[in-house]
């Protein structure tokens, strides 16, 4: 019993401490994702050793292992606590009678053949703003009937899961596609004129996921290309704190990771999930292993009417819909800690260099 728990504790300890390393190595950064699962795993040896100690009497090593496993479980679960109703909401609830705009972030999955079913779902959803991820020519053809509802459209129709488009019922001002880090990964920038005349700045993203297999180079991508894209956007927001911002997309990163929290601290944007729930979005087919990687971040001027998920037919992601309105003139106030700014600059430089070296 003790030998087996030593091995299990050692493995869990590595998965707990490795994310402290400031590196972009993909398998280390992926340890940011399963906090819930690592925490649950840490409780197993703690329970088994507690039972063993009860049967055989307490001794030093099992007691130390119990304390270590319990501490690791507490540390892992502490990352999830802000995404529960016991935490104070970062963005207030909207008043029920106020008109709200709806934004839906939908990862379609480019290999998905259930286009008719998804078309019906999106027609029923009828969002004001629609960010469609992994959008290729087949999806453009399959969702063509939906275009009548969305007079304003911008994006890049690309194959192999790289396409990204933004459809809007509201007027788009100066919409454009930018390639911030990787020449293969578009981002969408636009101003959106809301129904009350207020202007919001929208950014839609789908950065390179860490661990993605590069068949040309026969290796997996590190996280720095993803990190650089997110932190470049955070820097842009920080330079224009009086603007209203809507940043959304498949971040390929969990809400509680070091990179996403660094993004939030350096931008000053708020997460509507905080105080409301995890709203896990991936992997849709495996409930025990789901994590929240499809994100929406808003300026502090936002009020949330509702936050909900939708399962697009055939996709491996849940879509996430945010109904919100903007009021007041509160600034986005960046709140960097310690060496956040220096670290963000370093991560951006590393990401740009990695993208250049990898021909991204």
MIKEMI-927475 format. One record per residue (C-alpha): residue in three letters; x, y, z. Coordinates in nm, 2 decimals. Example, Ala and Ser with C-alpha at 12.3 -4.5 7.8 and 13.67 -1.06 7.14 Angstrom:
! MIKEMI-927475
+------+--------+--------+--------+
! resn !     xx !     yy !     zz !
+------+--------+--------+--------+
!  ALA !   1.23 !  -0.45 !   0.78 !
!  SER !   1.37 !  -0.11 !   0.71 !
+------+--------+--------+--------+
//
This chain:
! MIKEMI-927475
+------+--------+--------+--------+
! resn !     xx !     yy !     zz !
+------+--------+--------+--------+
!  UNK !   0.00 !   0.00 !   0.00 !
!  UNK !   0.27 !   0.25 !   0.10 !
!  UNK !   0.49 !   0.18 !  -0.20 !
!  UNK !   0.20 !   0.23 !  -0.44 !
!  UNK !   0.10 !   0.55 !  -0.28 !
!  UNK !   0.46 !   0.67 !  -0.29 !
!  UNK !   0.46 !   0.63 !  -0.67 !
!  UNK !   0.11 !   0.79 !  -0.71 !
!  UNK !   0.21 !   1.08 !  -0.48 !
!  UNK !   0.53 !   1.14 !  -0.68 !
!  UNK !   0.34 !   1.15 !  -1.01 !
!  UNK !   0.08 !   1.39 !  -0.87 !
!  UNK !   0.35 !   1.60 !  -0.71 !
!  UNK !   0.52 !   1.64 !  -1.05 !
!  UNK !   0.19 !   1.74 !  -1.22 !
!  UNK !   0.14 !   2.00 !  -0.95 !
!  UNK !   0.48 !   2.17 !  -0.95 !
!  UNK !   0.56 !   2.15 !  -1.32 !
!  UNK !   0.33 !   2.44 !  -1.41 !
!  UNK !   0.53 !   2.67 !  -1.19 !
!  UNK !   0.81 !   2.65 !  -1.45 !
!  UNK !   0.81 !   2.95 !  -1.68 !
!  UNK !   0.85 !   2.75 !  -2.00 !
!  UNK !   0.64 !   2.68 !  -2.31 !
!  UNK !   0.70 !   2.31 !  -2.33 !
!  UNK !   0.37 !   2.17 !  -2.44 !
!  UNK !   0.34 !   1.87 !  -2.20 !
!  UNK !   0.43 !   2.10 !  -1.90 !
!  UNK !   0.17 !   2.36 !  -2.00 !
!  UNK !  -0.09 !   2.09 !  -2.05 !
!  UNK !  -0.06 !   2.03 !  -1.67 !
!  UNK !  -0.25 !   2.36 !  -1.63 !
!  UNK !  -0.56 !   2.20 !  -1.78 !
!  UNK !  -0.67 !   1.91 !  -1.55 !
!  UNK !  -0.66 !   2.09 !  -1.22 !
!  UNK !  -0.99 !   1.93 !  -1.11 !
!  UNK !  -0.87 !   1.59 !  -1.21 !
!  UNK !  -0.53 !   1.61 !  -1.05 !
!  UNK !  -0.69 !   1.74 !  -0.73 !
!  UNK !  -0.93 !   1.44 !  -0.73 !
!  UNK !  -0.64 !   1.21 !  -0.79 !
!  UNK !  -0.45 !   1.36 !  -0.50 !
!  UNK !  -0.74 !   1.27 !  -0.26 !
!  UNK !  -0.71 !   0.90 !  -0.35 !
!  UNK !  -0.38 !   0.82 !  -0.18 !
!  UNK !  -0.48 !   1.05 !   0.10 !
!  UNK !  -0.79 !   0.84 !   0.17 !
!  UNK !  -0.61 !   0.51 !   0.12 !
!  UNK !  -0.33 !   0.60 !   0.36 !
!  UNK !  -0.58 !   0.73 !   0.61 !
!  UNK !  -0.75 !   0.40 !   0.61 !
!  UNK !  -0.41 !   0.22 !   0.63 !
!  UNK !  -0.31 !   0.43 !   0.93 !
!  UNK !  -0.65 !   0.36 !   1.10 !
!  UNK !  -0.59 !  -0.01 !   1.06 !
!  UNK !  -0.22 !  -0.03 !   1.14 !
!  UNK !  -0.17 !   0.27 !   1.36 !
!  UNK !  -0.02 !   0.61 !   1.27 !
!  UNK !   0.34 !   0.64 !   1.16 !
!  UNK !   0.56 !   0.93 !   1.02 !
!  UNK !   0.58 !   0.85 !   0.65 !
!  UNK !   0.21 !   0.79 !   0.59 !
!  UNK !   0.12 !   1.10 !   0.79 !
!  UNK !   0.36 !   1.31 !   0.58 !
!  UNK !   0.21 !   1.16 !   0.26 !
!  UNK !  -0.14 !   1.23 !   0.37 !
!  UNK !  -0.05 !   1.59 !   0.45 !
!  UNK !   0.12 !   1.63 !   0.12 !
!  UNK !  -0.16 !   1.48 !  -0.09 !
!  UNK !  -0.42 !   1.69 !   0.10 !
!  UNK !  -0.22 !   2.01 !   0.04 !
!  UNK !  -0.19 !   1.93 !  -0.33 !
!  UNK !  -0.56 !   1.86 !  -0.36 !
!  UNK !  -0.64 !   2.19 !  -0.19 !
!  UNK !  -0.40 !   2.38 !  -0.42 !
!  UNK !  -0.55 !   2.23 !  -0.73 !
!  UNK !  -0.91 !   2.29 !  -0.63 !
!  UNK !  -0.83 !   2.65 !  -0.53 !
!  UNK !  -0.79 !   2.73 !  -0.90 !
!  UNK !  -1.15 !   2.62 !  -0.96 !
!  UNK !  -1.31 !   2.81 !  -0.66 !
!  UNK !  -1.35 !   3.14 !  -0.84 !
!  UNK !  -1.57 !   2.97 !  -1.10 !
!  UNK !  -1.83 !   2.86 !  -0.85 !
!  UNK !  -2.13 !   3.05 !  -0.71 !
!  UNK !  -1.95 !   3.10 !  -0.37 !
!  UNK !  -1.72 !   3.35 !  -0.53 !
!  UNK !  -1.80 !   3.72 !  -0.59 !
!  UNK !  -1.90 !   3.79 !  -0.95 !
!  UNK !  -1.65 !   3.99 !  -1.15 !
!  UNK !  -1.93 !   4.13 !  -1.37 !
!  UNK !  -2.27 !   4.21 !  -1.22 !
!  UNK !  -2.60 !   4.07 !  -1.32 !
!  UNK !  -2.80 !   4.27 !  -1.57 !
!  UNK !  -3.15 !   4.40 !  -1.49 !
!  UNK !  -3.41 !   4.16 !  -1.64 !
!  UNK !  -3.59 !   4.43 !  -1.84 !
!  UNK !  -3.28 !   4.58 !  -2.00 !
!  UNK !  -3.21 !   4.50 !  -2.36 !
!  UNK !  -2.91 !   4.28 !  -2.40 !
!  UNK !  -2.69 !   4.17 !  -2.69 !
!  UNK !  -2.60 !   3.81 !  -2.74 !
!  UNK !  -2.26 !   3.68 !  -2.84 !
!  UNK !  -2.21 !   3.31 !  -2.93 !
!  UNK !  -1.87 !   3.15 !  -2.97 !
!  UNK !  -1.91 !   2.83 !  -3.17 !
!  UNK !  -1.63 !   2.59 !  -3.26 !
!  UNK !  -1.79 !   2.40 !  -3.54 !
!  UNK !  -1.52 !   2.13 !  -3.59 !
!  UNK !  -1.41 !   2.13 !  -3.96 !
!  UNK !  -1.46 !   1.75 !  -3.99 !
!  UNK !  -1.82 !   1.77 !  -3.87 !
!  UNK !  -2.07 !   1.64 !  -4.13 !
!  UNK !  -2.38 !   1.75 !  -3.93 !
!  UNK !  -2.42 !   2.08 !  -4.10 !
!  UNK !  -2.79 !   2.07 !  -4.15 !
!  UNK !  -2.84 !   2.01 !  -3.77 !
!  UNK !  -2.60 !   2.29 !  -3.68 !
!  UNK !  -2.77 !   2.53 !  -3.92 !
!  UNK !  -3.10 !   2.47 !  -3.74 !
!  UNK !  -2.94 !   2.51 !  -3.40 !
!  UNK !  -2.78 !   2.84 !  -3.50 !
!  UNK !  -3.11 !   2.96 !  -3.65 !
!  UNK !  -3.28 !   2.89 !  -3.33 !
!  UNK !  -3.00 !   3.05 !  -3.13 !
!  UNK !  -3.03 !   3.37 !  -3.33 !
!  UNK !  -2.74 !   3.55 !  -3.17 !
!  UNK !  -2.67 !   3.91 !  -3.25 !
!  UNK !  -2.29 !   3.84 !  -3.27 !
!  UNK !  -2.16 !   3.50 !  -3.39 !
!  UNK !  -1.80 !   3.39 !  -3.39 !
!  UNK !  -1.76 !   3.07 !  -3.59 !
!  UNK !  -1.44 !   2.87 !  -3.54 !
!  UNK !  -1.29 !   2.60 !  -3.77 !
!  UNK !  -1.49 !   2.76 !  -4.06 !
!  UNK !  -1.40 !   2.61 !  -4.40 !
!  UNK !  -1.56 !   2.63 !  -4.74 !
!  UNK !  -1.79 !   2.33 !  -4.66 !
!  UNK !  -1.92 !   2.52 !  -4.36 !
!  UNK !  -1.96 !   2.84 !  -4.57 !
!  UNK !  -2.18 !   2.64 !  -4.81 !
!  UNK !  -2.36 !   2.46 !  -4.53 !
!  UNK !  -2.45 !   2.77 !  -4.34 !
!  UNK !  -2.53 !   2.99 !  -4.64 !
!  UNK !  -2.90 !   3.02 !  -4.55 !
!  UNK !  -2.79 !   3.18 !  -4.22 !
!  UNK !  -2.61 !   3.47 !  -4.40 !
!  UNK !  -2.94 !   3.64 !  -4.47 !
!  UNK !  -2.96 !   3.72 !  -4.09 !
!  UNK !  -2.61 !   3.86 !  -4.07 !
!  UNK !  -2.56 !   4.15 !  -4.30 !
!  UNK !  -2.21 !   4.22 !  -4.16 !
!  UNK !  -1.94 !   3.96 !  -4.20 !
!  UNK !  -1.57 !   3.94 !  -4.17 !
!  UNK !  -1.32 !   3.66 !  -4.15 !
!  UNK !  -1.10 !   3.41 !  -4.32 !
!  UNK !  -1.23 !   3.09 !  -4.47 !
!  UNK !  -0.95 !   2.83 !  -4.44 !
!  UNK !  -0.92 !   2.46 !  -4.44 !
!  UNK !  -0.78 !   2.22 !  -4.17 !
!  UNK !  -0.96 !   2.39 !  -3.88 !
!  UNK !  -0.79 !   2.73 !  -3.93 !
!  UNK !  -1.09 !   2.93 !  -4.06 !
!  UNK !  -1.24 !   3.20 !  -3.84 !
!  UNK !  -1.53 !   3.43 !  -3.92 !
!  UNK !  -1.74 !   3.68 !  -3.74 !
!  UNK !  -2.10 !   3.74 !  -3.84 !
!  UNK !  -2.31 !   4.03 !  -3.69 !
!  UNK !  -2.66 !   4.17 !  -3.71 !
!  UNK !  -2.51 !   4.49 !  -3.58 !
!  UNK !  -2.30 !   4.73 !  -3.79 !
!  UNK !  -1.93 !   4.65 !  -3.81 !
!  UNK !  -1.69 !   4.94 !  -3.84 !
!  UNK !  -1.34 !   4.89 !  -3.99 !
!  UNK !  -1.35 !   4.51 !  -3.97 !
!  UNK !  -1.03 !   4.33 !  -4.06 !
!  UNK !  -0.84 !   4.01 !  -4.04 !
!  UNK !  -0.49 !   4.02 !  -3.87 !
!  UNK !  -0.22 !   3.76 !  -3.83 !
!  UNK !  -0.06 !   3.86 !  -3.50 !
!  UNK !   0.19 !   3.58 !  -3.46 !
!  UNK !   0.12 !   3.29 !  -3.69 !
!  UNK !   0.06 !   3.34 !  -4.07 !
!  UNK !  -0.17 !   3.04 !  -4.04 !
!  UNK !  -0.39 !   3.17 !  -3.75 !
!  UNK !  -0.61 !   3.47 !  -3.82 !
!  UNK !  -0.76 !   3.70 !  -3.56 !
!  UNK !  -1.06 !   3.92 !  -3.63 !
!  UNK !  -1.07 !   4.29 !  -3.52 !
!  UNK !  -1.37 !   4.51 !  -3.55 !
!  UNK !  -1.56 !   4.79 !  -3.39 !
!  UNK !  -1.93 !   4.70 !  -3.33 !
!  UNK !  -2.20 !   4.96 !  -3.32 !
!  UNK !  -2.45 !   4.84 !  -3.05 !
!  UNK !  -2.82 !   4.92 !  -3.07 !
!  UNK !  -2.78 !   5.22 !  -2.83 !
!  UNK !  -2.51 !   5.37 !  -3.05 !
!  UNK !  -2.23 !   5.27 !  -2.82 !
!  UNK !  -1.92 !   5.13 !  -2.99 !
!  UNK !  -1.75 !   4.81 !  -2.86 !
!  UNK !  -1.42 !   4.68 !  -2.98 !
!  UNK !  -1.43 !   4.31 !  -3.07 !
!  UNK !  -1.15 !   4.07 !  -3.11 !
!  UNK !  -1.20 !   3.70 !  -3.21 !
!  UNK !  -0.92 !   3.45 !  -3.17 !
!  UNK !  -0.82 !   3.09 !  -3.22 !
!  UNK !  -0.45 !   3.06 !  -3.14 !
!  UNK !  -0.23 !   2.75 !  -3.19 !
!  UNK !  -0.30 !   2.48 !  -2.93 !
!  UNK !   0.00 !   2.35 !  -2.73 !
!  UNK !   0.07 !   1.99 !  -2.82 !
!  UNK !  -0.08 !   2.02 !  -3.17 !
!  UNK !   0.11 !   1.78 !  -3.40 !
!  UNK !   0.30 !   1.95 !  -3.68 !
!  UNK !   0.32 !   1.68 !  -3.95 !
!  UNK !   0.57 !   1.88 !  -4.16 !
!  UNK !   0.82 !   1.91 !  -3.87 !
!  UNK !   0.71 !   1.59 !  -3.70 !
!  UNK !   0.68 !   1.75 !  -3.36 !
!  UNK !   0.43 !   1.91 !  -3.13 !
!  UNK !   0.39 !   2.28 !  -3.09 !
!  UNK !   0.49 !   2.45 !  -2.76 !
!  UNK !   0.26 !   2.70 !  -2.60 !
!  UNK !   0.45 !   3.02 !  -2.67 !
!  UNK !   0.29 !   3.09 !  -3.01 !
!  UNK !  -0.05 !   3.08 !  -2.84 !
!  UNK !   0.07 !   3.28 !  -2.54 !
!  UNK !   0.21 !   3.55 !  -2.76 !
!  UNK !  -0.11 !   3.60 !  -2.95 !
!  UNK !  -0.32 !   3.63 !  -2.63 !
!  UNK !  -0.07 !   3.87 !  -2.46 !
!  UNK !  -0.04 !   4.09 !  -2.77 !
!  UNK !  -0.41 !   4.14 !  -2.75 !
!  UNK !  -0.39 !   4.21 !  -2.37 !
!  UNK !  -0.13 !   4.47 !  -2.44 !
!  UNK !  -0.36 !   4.64 !  -2.70 !
!  UNK !  -0.64 !   4.65 !  -2.45 !
!  UNK !  -0.42 !   4.80 !  -2.18 !
!  UNK !  -0.32 !   5.08 !  -2.42 !
!  UNK !  -0.69 !   5.17 !  -2.47 !
!  UNK !  -0.85 !   5.13 !  -2.13 !
!  UNK !  -1.14 !   5.37 !  -2.19 !
!  UNK !  -1.27 !   5.16 !  -2.48 !
!  UNK !  -1.53 !   4.89 !  -2.44 !
!  UNK !  -1.38 !   4.55 !  -2.53 !
!  UNK !  -1.52 !   4.21 !  -2.62 !
!  UNK !  -1.24 !   3.94 !  -2.65 !
!  UNK !  -1.37 !   3.59 !  -2.74 !
!  UNK !  -1.27 !   3.27 !  -2.90 !
!  UNK !  -1.13 !   2.93 !  -2.85 !
!  UNK !  -0.82 !   3.03 !  -2.65 !
!  UNK !  -0.69 !   2.67 !  -2.64 !
!  UNK !  -0.62 !   2.75 !  -2.28 !
!  UNK !  -0.82 !   2.71 !  -1.96 !
!  UNK !  -0.96 !   3.00 !  -1.77 !
!  UNK !  -0.74 !   2.94 !  -1.46 !
!  UNK !  -0.40 !   2.89 !  -1.64 !
!  UNK !  -0.11 !   3.12 !  -1.57 !
!  UNK !  -0.13 !   3.25 !  -1.93 !
!  UNK !  -0.50 !   3.33 !  -1.92 !
!  UNK !  -0.47 !   3.49 !  -1.58 !
!  UNK !  -0.17 !   3.69 !  -1.70 !
!  UNK !  -0.38 !   3.80 !  -2.00 !
!  UNK !  -0.66 !   3.91 !  -1.76 !
!  UNK !  -0.43 !   4.09 !  -1.52 !
!  UNK !  -0.24 !   4.28 !  -1.79 !
!  UNK !  -0.56 !   4.37 !  -1.99 !
!  UNK !  -0.79 !   4.46 !  -1.70 !
!  UNK !  -1.08 !   4.27 !  -1.86 !
!  UNK !  -1.33 !   4.06 !  -1.67 !
!  UNK !  -1.45 !   3.70 !  -1.69 !
!  UNK !  -1.82 !   3.65 !  -1.68 !
!  UNK !  -1.76 !   3.29 !  -1.56 !
!  UNK !  -1.62 !   3.41 !  -1.23 !
!  UNK !  -1.89 !   3.37 !  -0.96 !
!  UNK !  -2.12 !   3.19 !  -1.20 !
!  UNK !  -1.98 !   2.85 !  -1.29 !
!  UNK !  -1.72 !   2.66 !  -1.49 !
!  UNK !  -1.91 !   2.63 !  -1.81 !
!  UNK !  -1.67 !   2.37 !  -1.94 !
!  UNK !  -1.66 !   2.35 !  -2.32 !
!  UNK !  -1.41 !   2.08 !  -2.42 !
!  UNK !  -1.42 !   1.78 !  -2.47 !
!  UNK !  -1.79 !   1.76 !  -2.54 !
!  UNK !  -1.79 !   1.38 !  -2.58 !
!  UNK !  -1.61 !   1.31 !  -2.25 !
!  UNK !  -1.79 !   1.47 !  -1.96 !
!  UNK !  -1.54 !   1.37 !  -1.68 !
!  UNK !  -1.25 !   1.54 !  -1.87 !
!  UNK !  -1.41 !   1.87 !  -1.98 !
!  UNK !  -1.24 !   2.20 !  -1.92 !
!  UNK !  -1.33 !   2.56 !  -2.01 !
!  UNK !  -1.12 !   2.67 !  -2.31 !
!  UNK !  -1.37 !   2.87 !  -2.51 !
!  UNK !  -1.36 !   3.22 !  -2.35 !
!  UNK !  -1.53 !   3.55 !  -2.34 !
!  UNK !  -1.37 !   3.85 !  -2.17 !
!  UNK !  -1.55 !   4.18 !  -2.13 !
!  UNK !  -1.48 !   4.53 !  -2.01 !
!  UNK !  -1.59 !   4.62 !  -1.66 !
!  UNK !  -1.88 !   4.82 !  -1.81 !
!  UNK !  -2.05 !   4.49 !  -1.90 !
!  UNK !  -2.36 !   4.35 !  -1.71 !
!  UNK !  -2.45 !   3.98 !  -1.77 !
!  UNK !  -2.81 !   3.88 !  -1.83 !
!  UNK !  -2.72 !   3.51 !  -1.89 !
!  UNK !  -2.44 !   3.28 !  -1.96 !
!  UNK !  -2.51 !   2.94 !  -2.11 !
!  UNK !  -2.38 !   2.65 !  -2.32 !
!  UNK !  -2.51 !   2.49 !  -2.64 !
!  UNK !  -2.39 !   2.15 !  -2.78 !
!  UNK !  -2.35 !   2.20 !  -3.16 !
!  UNK !  -2.43 !   1.87 !  -3.33 !
!  UNK !  -2.12 !   1.67 !  -3.42 !
!  UNK !  -1.88 !   1.92 !  -3.25 !
!  UNK !  -1.62 !   1.83 !  -2.99 !
!  UNK !  -1.68 !   2.17 !  -2.82 !
!  UNK !  -1.98 !   2.32 !  -2.65 !
!  UNK !  -2.06 !   2.67 !  -2.77 !
!  UNK !  -2.09 !   2.94 !  -2.51 !
!  UNK !  -2.34 !   3.23 !  -2.53 !
!  UNK !  -2.32 !   3.55 !  -2.33 !
!  UNK !  -2.61 !   3.79 !  -2.31 !
!  UNK !  -2.48 !   4.13 !  -2.19 !
!  UNK !  -2.52 !   4.50 !  -2.22 !
!  UNK !  -2.27 !   4.78 !  -2.15 !
!  UNK !  -2.33 !   5.08 !  -1.93 !
!  UNK !  -2.13 !   5.35 !  -1.75 !
!  UNK !  -1.77 !   5.46 !  -1.83 !
!  UNK !  -1.56 !   5.24 !  -1.61 !
!  UNK !  -1.21 !   5.19 !  -1.74 !
!  UNK !  -1.04 !   4.86 !  -1.79 !
!  UNK !  -0.78 !   4.88 !  -1.52 !
!  UNK !  -0.48 !   4.65 !  -1.57 !
!  UNK !  -0.36 !   4.50 !  -1.24 !
!  UNK !  -0.02 !   4.34 !  -1.31 !
!  UNK !   0.15 !   4.17 !  -1.02 !
!  UNK !   0.53 !   4.14 !  -0.96 !
!  UNK !   0.71 !   4.09 !  -1.29 !
!  UNK !   0.39 !   4.03 !  -1.50 !
!  UNK !   0.48 !   4.29 !  -1.76 !
!  UNK !   0.84 !   4.17 !  -1.81 !
!  UNK !   0.72 !   3.81 !  -1.82 !
!  UNK !   0.45 !   3.90 !  -2.08 !
!  UNK !   0.70 !   4.08 !  -2.30 !
!  UNK !   0.94 !   3.78 !  -2.28 !
!  UNK !   0.66 !   3.54 !  -2.37 !
!  UNK !   0.56 !   3.75 !  -2.67 !
!  UNK !   0.92 !   3.76 !  -2.79 !
!  UNK !   0.95 !   3.39 !  -2.75 !
!  UNK !   0.63 !   3.33 !  -2.93 !
!  UNK !   0.72 !   3.55 !  -3.23 !
!  UNK !   1.06 !   3.38 !  -3.25 !
!  UNK !   0.90 !   3.03 !  -3.23 !
!  UNK !   0.65 !   3.12 !  -3.50 !
!  UNK !   0.93 !   3.25 !  -3.73 !
!  UNK !   1.15 !   2.94 !  -3.67 !
!  UNK !   0.86 !   2.70 !  -3.73 !
!  UNK !   0.74 !   2.88 !  -4.04 !
!  UNK !   0.41 !   2.96 !  -3.88 !
+------+--------+--------+--------+
//
